């Protein structure tokens, strides 16, 4: 606080920074060969069909890297390997409770993160376990109800696609997170405090002459991404021992 007609004090604030996409970071790259006979004889436009499948598989690899990448050998460091995150480890094979989820939200609030821009990431098994939680000894009413009010899990359809909300935050169900009872993970992260860098989105190249001596068509997909936390404490991870 500064009084009227008093010189405004100066200071030198200290900032940190994160570097995205360093030159040493590896890319996602994969090449495939298919024979021209297959291209000509297939009922479907096989190059297009395979290209779409390759791009989809690459997208899943990117998801896995951003969620659980270890950062080894100049690769992406995902949520579960980022330094400074918060979290809890449950007893072996335990089912997460609503209290565990609320603790995650409390951790984010205590780290100056926002629940308005936070999102859950979990596998389908974990998500189903949470939806099956019941009152009492497990025989009463479901704790997680379908409700647009977002009391627990709201199921909202937008442009024909179903999305889910859990305790007011959107849920992204992914097969790229450990989903078993032992070792499974649930991530809550304020996505407004996550920086994502993209050099190139998954792009498919079709080359007709690269392997002309073998009469083959060459498909190649390339993508390059990076991810870093701006506030690592804004990430909370629930792990089953």
N, C-alpha and C positions, 0 to 999 in steps of 0.2 A: 504494500500500500504506500502511495506517495502523496504528500500533501500538495495543496494548491500553491503555485508559484515556486515550486522547488524543482531543481534540475532532475530530469528523469534519469535514474541510475542505469548504467549500461552493464551488460554481462556478455560473456562468451558461451553460449549454450553448446553443449557437447552432443553430437549426433553420431549414430552408427549407420552403417550401410550394409546392404546385401548385394552380392554380385550374382547376376543371372547369366546363364549361358556362357561360361568361360570357354576359352578356345579348347581346353582339354576335355570338356564334357563330350561324351560319346553320343552318337545319334542312334535312332532306331532304323535299322536297314535290313532288308531281306530281299533276296532274289529267287525267282522261280522260273523253271523252264517247262514249256508244254510243246508237244509236237504239233506241227502244222496240220498233220492228218486229223488230230483230235479237234483242232479249230474248225476244219472244213466239214467234218462228219458229225459234229455234235448238233443235236436238235436245238440246244440253247446257244446263245452267244457266249461261248465258254470263256473267252477272254474277259468279257464284262463280268460274268458271274464270279469267276475266280478272283478278279480284281477287287470286287466288292467284299468278298470273303477275306481277302488278305488285308484290306484296309480295316475291316472290323476286328480282325485278330490283332492287328497292330494297335488299335485303340484300346483293346483290353490289356495289352502289354504296357501301354502308357499309364492306364489306371493303376495297374499293379505297382509300377515304379513309383508313382506319386503317392500311393498309399503305404507301401511296405518296402520301398527300395532302401538298400543299405548304404548306398553311396560308394561301395567298393569299386576299385578299378575305374575311377572317373565316370561313374554312373549317377543317376538321380538319387538323392536322399529323400525318402518319403516320410510321411507323417510319423510312422512308428519308430523311425530312427533319428528324428530331429532332436537336437539337444535343447533342454530347457522346458520340455512339455510337462504337463501334470497328468496324474492318473491314479488308478487304483488297481490292485490285483485281487481278484475274488478267489474264494476257496476252489479247490480242484473240482471241475465239472459243475460249478454252481451256475444257476440261472440268474442273470442280472435282474435286479428289482427296480421298482420305480424310484426308490430312495437312491439307488446307485446313479440313476439318470439325473435326478435332481441335484445330487452332489456334483456331477459334472457341470451342470449349468451354474451352480454356485461358484465353482472354481473359475469359470470364465468371467463371471461378474466380478470376482475378486481380483481378476487380472486386467481390469479395464477393457474387457472384450464385450461385445454386444450380442445378445441373444437374437436380436432382430435380423442379424446377418449371419447367424450361426447355422450349421447344418450337421446332421448325423450321417455317418457312413457305417454300414454294417452288412453282414452277409444275410442271405435269406433265412437261414436256420435261426440266427440270433434274433432277427426281426420277428419271426414267427413265435419264438419262445416268449418274447416280450408281449406280443399280442395275446398270448394264451394265459397271461397272469390273471389269477382270480383272487377274490376276497377270501378271508379266512384261511382255511386249510387247503385251498385250491378247489373247492367245490361250489363257491358262491358265484356272484356275478363277475363278469370280466372287468378288470380294472381299466383296460385300454378299450375305449369305446370309439366307434366310428362317429365322429362329430365334427361338423364344420366349425364349431366353436374352438376346436383345437385343444380341448381339455386334456386329451391324451393323444389319440391318433385320429386326425381328421383325414378323410378320404375325399379328395376333390378331383373332379374330372374337368380338364381344360383342353379344348380342341381335340377331344377324343382320347386323351392320354390321362391315365390315372396317376396321381401323385399322392404322397403320404406326408403327414406331419405328426411329430411326436413331441408332446409338451410344447407345442407352438413352433417347433423348428422343423424344416423340411427334412425328410429322410431319403437318402440315396442308397438303395439296396444294390449291392455289388457282389459278384462272385470272386472278386479279386482281393478280398480280405479273408484272413483265417476265420473259418466259420464253425469249426468243430467245438464241442463243449470244452475240451481241454486245449487251451491255447488260442481260443477265439478272441477276437478284438472288436470293440465298438469305439468309433472315433466321433468326438464332437469338436468342431472347429469353427471359429469365427472366420468366415471366408473373406471378410473385408480386411483381415490382417494377414492374408496369405498372398504372396507375390508369385505369379506364374509368368514365365517367359516362354515365348514360342518363336522359334526360328522358322520352322515350316510345319504346317499341319500334315497329317498323313496324305501323301500324294503318290499316285500310281503312275509309273512310266511304262509304256509298252514299246518294245524295241523289236523290230522285225529282222534286222541285219546282224545283230550282235553274235548270234550263233547260227548264221546262215549255212555254215559247213555241216551242221547237224540237222538242218531244216527244222529249227525250233524257234518258237516265239519266246521272248524273255520278258517277264513281268518283274518290276522292281518297285518296292515301296520304301519311302524315306520319310522320316519325321524327326523333329528335334525339339525337345521341351526341357524346361527346368522349373523347379518350384522351391521357394524359400519362405520361412516364416518371418513376418515383420514383428510379431509378438508371439514367441513360442509358448508363453504361458496361456495364450488363448486357444490352445489345443489340449483336449482332455481325452485320455485313452483308458478304456475299461478293458482289462485283460483277464481271461480265465486261466488260472494256474494249470 
